[in-house]
Amino acid sequence: RATLDRCFAEQDIAIAEAIRARRLGRARDMLARAPRSVPIADIAMRCGYLDPAHFSRLFRQEFGVSPTDARG
């Protein structure tokens, strides 16, 4: 953990923010590729979000659109 802290000390982003951005980016990619038959809640869960409402709020905050609108 100390090594990770040192790596991020030089960055302009906190560890938790980097992890959240990575998980949300993965979710966005999955939403674009997954068939519409796959529920958004399942995609959220696969990316580590157990609460679909929380996932939707974070997704909209990060990308400016809802997960439904981001679907391909």
Residue frames as a rotation matrix with the C-alpha (Angstrom) as fourth column:
ARG 1
0.568 0.823 0.000 0.00
0.823 -0.568 0.000 0.00
0.000 0.000 -1.000 0.00
ALA 2
0.342 -0.511 -0.789 2.85
0.238 -0.765 0.599 2.39
-0.909 -0.392 -0.141 0.76
THR 3
-0.713 -0.617 0.334 4.17
0.438 -0.019 0.899 2.00
-0.548 0.787 0.284 -2.78
LEU 4
-0.140 0.767 0.627 0.75
0.949 -0.077 0.306 2.79
0.283 0.638 -0.717 -4.21
ASP 5
0.708 0.380 -0.596 0.47
0.600 -0.768 0.223 5.85
-0.373 -0.515 -0.772 -1.98
ARG 6
-0.153 -0.858 -0.491 3.88
0.190 -0.513 0.837 7.08
-0.970 0.035 0.241 -3.19
CYS 7
-0.691 -0.075 0.719 2.90
0.708 0.129 0.694 6.59
-0.144 0.989 -0.036 -6.84
PHE 8
0.202 0.885 0.420 -0.25
0.884 -0.349 0.311 8.63
0.422 0.308 -0.853 -6.42
ALA 9
0.306 -0.149 -0.940 1.41
0.653 -0.686 0.321 11.30
-0.693 -0.713 -0.112 -4.30
GLU 10
-0.708 -0.661 -0.248 2.94
0.222 -0.542 0.811 12.65
-0.670 0.519 0.531 -7.51
GLN 11
-0.629 0.560 0.539 -0.35
0.704 0.115 0.701 12.53
0.330 0.820 -0.467 -9.42
ASP 12
-0.888 0.388 0.248 -3.15
-0.418 -0.905 -0.083 15.04
0.192 -0.177 0.965 -9.48
ILE 13
0.139 0.947 -0.291 -5.77
-0.625 0.312 0.716 12.38
0.768 0.082 0.635 -8.66
ALA 14
-0.133 -0.107 0.985 -6.49
-0.944 0.316 -0.093 10.38
-0.302 -0.943 -0.143 -5.52
ILE 15
-0.956 -0.277 0.098 -6.37
-0.251 0.943 0.220 6.60
-0.153 0.186 -0.971 -5.51
ALA 16
-0.400 0.884 0.244 -10.11
0.384 0.403 -0.831 6.26
-0.832 -0.238 -0.501 -4.94
GLU 17
0.310 0.497 -0.811 -10.85
-0.496 -0.643 -0.584 8.68
-0.811 0.583 0.047 -7.80
ALA 18
-0.473 -0.571 -0.671 -8.60
-0.876 0.222 0.429 6.72
-0.096 0.790 -0.605 -10.16
ILE 19
-0.934 0.178 0.310 -10.28
0.137 0.979 -0.149 3.45
-0.330 -0.096 -0.939 -9.24
ARG 20
-0.032 0.990 -0.138 -13.75
0.208 -0.128 -0.970 4.96
-0.978 -0.060 -0.201 -9.66
ALA 21
0.155 0.039 -0.987 -12.86
-0.810 -0.566 -0.149 6.44
-0.565 0.823 -0.056 -13.05
ARG 22
-0.802 -0.518 -0.297 -11.46
-0.596 0.669 0.444 3.09
-0.031 0.533 -0.846 -14.22
ARG 23
-0.740 0.581 0.338 -14.55
0.370 0.772 -0.516 1.18
-0.561 -0.257 -0.787 -13.06
LEU 24
0.218 0.858 -0.465 -16.92
-0.043 -0.467 -0.883 3.68
-0.975 0.213 -0.065 -14.67
GLY 25
-0.170 -0.366 -0.915 -14.92
-0.923 -0.265 0.278 3.62
-0.344 0.892 -0.293 -17.90
ARG 26
-0.984 -0.154 0.088 -15.20
-0.130 0.962 0.238 -0.15
-0.121 0.223 -0.967 -17.97
ALA 27
-0.322 0.941 0.101 -18.94
0.424 0.239 -0.874 0.11
-0.847 -0.239 -0.476 -17.37
ARG 28
0.202 0.366 -0.908 -19.27
-0.572 -0.709 -0.413 2.59
-0.795 0.603 0.066 -20.25
ASP 29
-0.614 -0.507 -0.605 -17.44
-0.788 0.348 0.508 0.20
-0.047 0.789 -0.613 -22.57
MET 30
-0.917 0.308 0.252 -19.59
0.253 0.940 -0.229 -2.71
-0.307 -0.146 -0.940 -21.44
LEU 31
-0.037 0.953 -0.302 -22.77
0.102 -0.297 -0.949 -0.68
-0.994 -0.066 -0.087 -21.95
ALA 32
-0.008 -0.028 -1.000 -21.71
-0.864 -0.503 0.021 0.17
-0.504 0.864 -0.021 -25.50
ARG 33
-0.696 -0.420 -0.582 -21.02
-0.679 0.648 0.345 -3.48
0.232 0.636 -0.736 -26.39
ALA 34
-0.879 0.340 0.334 -23.58
0.067 0.782 -0.620 -5.45
-0.472 -0.523 -0.710 -24.39
PRO 35
-0.642 0.742 0.193 -26.89
0.421 0.130 0.898 -6.44
0.641 0.657 -0.396 -25.95
ARG 36
-0.443 0.549 0.709 -29.92
-0.633 -0.751 0.186 -4.57
0.634 -0.366 0.681 -24.65
SER 37
0.491 0.645 -0.585 -31.09
-0.071 0.699 0.711 -7.82
0.868 -0.308 0.389 -23.04
VAL 38
-0.259 -0.639 -0.724 -28.33
0.806 0.270 -0.526 -7.43
0.532 -0.720 0.445 -20.41
PRO 39
0.769 0.630 -0.110 -29.72
0.574 -0.605 0.551 -5.26
0.281 -0.487 -0.827 -17.60
ILE 40
0.305 -0.635 0.710 -27.77
-0.236 -0.772 -0.590 -2.16
0.923 0.012 -0.385 -16.63
ALA 41
0.681 -0.005 0.733 -27.84
-0.732 0.010 0.681 -3.39
-0.011 -1.000 0.003 -13.03
ASP 42
0.897 -0.377 0.229 -25.90
0.359 0.926 0.116 -6.50
-0.256 -0.021 0.966 -14.10
ILE 43
0.394 -0.775 0.494 -23.26
0.498 -0.272 -0.824 -4.39
0.773 0.571 0.278 -15.83
ALA 44
0.404 -0.200 0.893 -23.01
-0.632 -0.767 0.114 -2.17
0.662 -0.610 -0.436 -12.76
MET 45
0.870 -0.031 0.492 -22.57
-0.391 0.564 0.727 -5.22
-0.300 -0.825 0.479 -10.56
ARG 46
0.758 -0.618 0.208 -19.85
0.644 0.660 -0.386 -6.64
0.101 0.427 0.899 -12.82
CYS 47
0.114 -0.715 0.690 -17.99
0.258 -0.650 -0.715 -3.36
0.959 0.260 0.110 -12.37
GLY 48
-0.664 -0.482 -0.572 -18.28
0.594 0.124 -0.795 -3.47
0.454 -0.868 0.204 -8.59
TYR 49
-0.798 0.465 0.383 -21.39
-0.557 -0.812 -0.174 -1.37
0.231 -0.352 0.907 -7.99
LEU 50
-0.874 0.457 -0.167 -23.98
0.486 0.824 -0.291 -3.20
0.005 -0.335 -0.942 -5.90
ASP 51
-0.104 0.839 -0.534 -26.48
0.454 -0.438 -0.776 -0.33
-0.885 -0.323 -0.335 -5.83
PRO 52
-0.167 0.053 0.985 -27.79
0.986 -0.012 0.168 0.54
0.021 0.999 -0.051 -9.33
ALA 53
0.848 0.514 0.132 -29.01
0.507 -0.858 0.082 3.99
0.155 -0.003 -0.988 -8.20
HIS 54
0.565 -0.732 -0.380 -25.58
-0.010 -0.467 0.884 4.88
-0.825 -0.496 -0.272 -6.83
PHE 55
-0.320 -0.657 0.683 -23.98
0.681 0.342 0.647 3.61
-0.659 0.672 0.338 -10.04
SER 56
0.266 0.516 0.814 -26.34
0.940 -0.325 -0.100 5.75
0.213 0.792 -0.572 -12.15
ARG 57
0.961 0.081 -0.266 -25.56
0.174 -0.921 0.348 8.87
-0.217 -0.380 -0.899 -10.13
LEU 58
0.176 -0.978 -0.114 -21.81
0.026 -0.112 0.993 8.36
-0.984 -0.178 0.005 -10.42
PHE 59
-0.252 -0.226 0.941 -22.06
0.875 0.361 0.321 7.52
-0.413 0.905 0.107 -14.12
ARG 60
0.631 0.571 0.525 -24.05
0.733 -0.661 -0.161 10.67
0.255 0.486 -0.836 -14.88
GLN 61
0.845 -0.376 -0.380 -21.62
-0.037 -0.750 0.661 12.74
-0.534 -0.544 -0.647 -12.80
GLU 62
-0.080 -0.966 0.247 -18.61
0.216 0.225 0.950 11.31
-0.973 0.129 0.191 -14.67
PHE 63
-0.698 -0.241 0.674 -19.94
0.637 0.219 0.739 11.30
-0.326 0.945 0.001 -18.25
GLY 64
-0.820 0.379 -0.428 -22.87
-0.387 -0.919 -0.073 13.74
-0.421 0.106 0.901 -18.27
VAL 65
-0.207 0.781 -0.589 -25.38
-0.776 0.235 0.585 11.16
0.596 0.578 0.557 -19.49
SER 66
0.352 0.403 0.844 -27.31
-0.831 0.549 0.085 8.36
-0.430 -0.732 0.529 -17.85
PRO 67
-0.607 -0.557 0.567 -26.25
-0.286 0.819 0.498 4.74
-0.741 0.140 -0.656 -18.33
THR 68
0.211 0.772 0.599 -29.41
0.491 0.446 -0.748 4.21
-0.845 0.452 -0.285 -20.38
ASP 69
0.890 0.131 -0.436 -28.46
-0.238 -0.684 -0.690 7.03
-0.389 0.718 -0.578 -22.75
ALA 70
0.005 -0.983 -0.185 -24.89
-0.882 -0.091 0.463 5.76
-0.472 0.161 -0.867 -23.01
ARG 71
0.060 0.082 0.995 -26.04
0.088 0.992 -0.088 2.38
-0.994 0.093 0.053 -24.27
GLY 72
-0.766 -0.497 -0.409 -25.03
-0.361 -0.194 0.912 1.64
-0.532 0.846 -0.030 -27.82
